[in-house]
Structures are given as structure tokens and as C-alpha cells.
């Protein structure tokens, strides 16, 4: 799986080989995690599912699942309009003072993951 740049770029669950999963739309708190010292050090994107109802109230929509990718994209775009309200005073992910930024993710998956990536990457 690879992280989307925008909510309309989808993550695909490796467990969904028969393409029976739904398109999930949810808010995640995203940040960078130290991966290791190799080649001067490296980081990778992480994200934790937001479960706070106040965050979803601010976004104007709750997390949802859809059978159709277009419906999921429309839901994500509506939620993304309110992201500036949540991220206004948050430093960017690459800042040493980062506390994470809120992002909307669309995932094609059997279940909605609590963490992304579900398995941390390894340096190879």
C-alpha cells in the first residue's frame, strides 16, 4: 500500500484481493515517524484513525463507507473543505515541532485500519 497525496487517490488493502472491500472515508492524524539511521536517517508517513466526535463535527461529516468510488470521493472532498479549521495552528509534518496534521483518507479495504501503515516499513 502507498499513501495517497489527496483523498481521491486510494489506498488498497492487500487483503482485498477479490475486491470485495468498501471505500472507506475517514479522518486520520498524520505525522512522520523515524525509520532508522540508514543513509543519514529516514522517515515514513504514519497516520492514526481519528475517533473523536468533535473532530468529525468540525469536518461536517462522519467517517463512512461506500460501495462506489465516486461517492467516497465526493464525501472526502466535502470533509476536506473543513480541514483548514483543524490544521490552522498546526506545524507541518516535516517540522521538528510537528504534532501531526489532520488528513482525509479514502481506502479500499475489508475493514477500516486504525493505523497506517499497519506494518512499519523496513529499510532494504
Secondary structure as a PSIPRED ss2 file (coil, helix, strand):
# PSIPRED VFORMAT (PSIPRED V4.0)

   1 X C   1.000  0.000  0.000
   2 X C   1.000  0.000  0.000
   3 X C   1.000  0.000  0.000
   4 X C   1.000  0.000  0.000
   5 X C   1.000  0.000  0.000
   6 X C   1.000  0.000  0.000
   7 X C   1.000  0.000  0.000
   8 X C   1.000  0.000  0.000
   9 X C   1.000  0.000  0.000
  10 X C   1.000  0.000  0.000
  11 X E   0.000  0.000  1.000
  12 X E   0.000  0.000  1.000
  13 X C   1.000  0.000  0.000
  14 X C   1.000  0.000  0.000
  15 X C   1.000  0.000  0.000
  16 X C   1.000  0.000  0.000
  17 X C   1.000  0.000  0.000
  18 X C   1.000  0.000  0.000
  19 X C   1.000  0.000  0.000
  20 X C   1.000  0.000  0.000
  21 X C   1.000  0.000  0.000
  22 X E   0.000  0.000  1.000
  23 X E   0.000  0.000  1.000
  24 X E   0.000  0.000  1.000
  25 X E   0.000  0.000  1.000
  26 X E   0.000  0.000  1.000
  27 X E   0.000  0.000  1.000
  28 X E   0.000  0.000  1.000
  29 X E   0.000  0.000  1.000
  30 X E   0.000  0.000  1.000
  31 X E   0.000  0.000  1.000
  32 X E   0.000  0.000  1.000
  33 X E   0.000  0.000  1.000
  34 X E   0.000  0.000  1.000
  35 X E   0.000  0.000  1.000
  36 X E   0.000  0.000  1.000
  37 X C   1.000  0.000  0.000
  38 X H   0.000  1.000  0.000
  39 X H   0.000  1.000  0.000
  40 X H   0.000  1.000  0.000
  41 X C   1.000  0.000  0.000
  42 X E   0.000  0.000  1.000
  43 X E   0.000  0.000  1.000
  44 X E   0.000  0.000  1.000
  45 X E   0.000  0.000  1.000
  46 X E   0.000  0.000  1.000
  47 X E   0.000  0.000  1.000
  48 X E   0.000  0.000  1.000
  49 X E   0.000  0.000  1.000
  50 X C   1.000  0.000  0.000
  51 X C   1.000  0.000  0.000
  52 X C   1.000  0.000  0.000
  53 X H   0.000  1.000  0.000
  54 X H   0.000  1.000  0.000
  55 X H   0.000  1.000  0.000
  56 X H   0.000  1.000  0.000
  57 X H   0.000  1.000  0.000
  58 X H   0.000  1.000  0.000
  59 X H   0.000  1.000  0.000
  60 X C   1.000  0.000  0.000
  61 X C   1.000  0.000  0.000
  62 X C   1.000  0.000  0.000
  63 X C   1.000  0.000  0.000
  64 X E   0.000  0.000  1.000
  65 X E   0.000  0.000  1.000
  66 X E   0.000  0.000  1.000
  67 X C   1.000  0.000  0.000
  68 X C   1.000  0.000  0.000
  69 X H   0.000  1.000  0.000
  70 X H   0.000  1.000  0.000
  71 X H   0.000  1.000  0.000
  72 X H   0.000  1.000  0.000
  73 X H   0.000  1.000  0.000
  74 X H   0.000  1.000  0.000
  75 X H   0.000  1.000  0.000
  76 X H   0.000  1.000  0.000
  77 X H   0.000  1.000  0.000
  78 X H   0.000  1.000  0.000
  79 X H   0.000  1.000  0.000
  80 X H   0.000  1.000  0.000
  81 X C   1.000  0.000  0.000
  82 X C   1.000  0.000  0.000
  83 X H   0.000  1.000  0.000
  84 X H   0.000  1.000  0.000
  85 X H   0.000  1.000  0.000
  86 X H   0.000  1.000  0.000
  87 X H   0.000  1.000  0.000
  88 X C   1.000  0.000  0.000
  89 X C   1.000  0.000  0.000
  90 X C   1.000  0.000  0.000
  91 X C   1.000  0.000  0.000
  92 X C   1.000  0.000  0.000
  93 X C   1.000  0.000  0.000
  94 X C   1.000  0.000  0.000
  95 X C   1.000  0.000  0.000
  96 X C   1.000  0.000  0.000
  97 X C   1.000  0.000  0.000
  98 X C   1.000  0.000  0.000
  99 X C   1.000  0.000  0.000
 100 X C   1.000  0.000  0.000
 101 X E   0.000  0.000  1.000
 102 X E   0.000  0.000  1.000
 103 X E   0.000  0.000  1.000
 104 X E   0.000  0.000  1.000
 105 X E   0.000  0.000  1.000
 106 X E   0.000  0.000  1.000
 107 X E   0.000  0.000  1.000
 108 X E   0.000  0.000  1.000
 109 X E   0.000  0.000  1.000
 110 X C   1.000  0.000  0.000
 111 X C   1.000  0.000  0.000
 112 X C   1.000  0.000  0.000
 113 X C   1.000  0.000  0.000
 114 X C   1.000  0.000  0.000
 115 X E   0.000  0.000  1.000
 116 X E   0.000  0.000  1.000
 117 X C   1.000  0.000  0.000
 118 X C   1.000  0.000  0.000
 119 X C   1.000  0.000  0.000
 120 X C   1.000  0.000  0.000
 121 X C   1.000  0.000  0.000
 122 X C   1.000  0.000  0.000
 123 X C   1.000  0.000  0.000
 124 X C   1.000  0.000  0.000
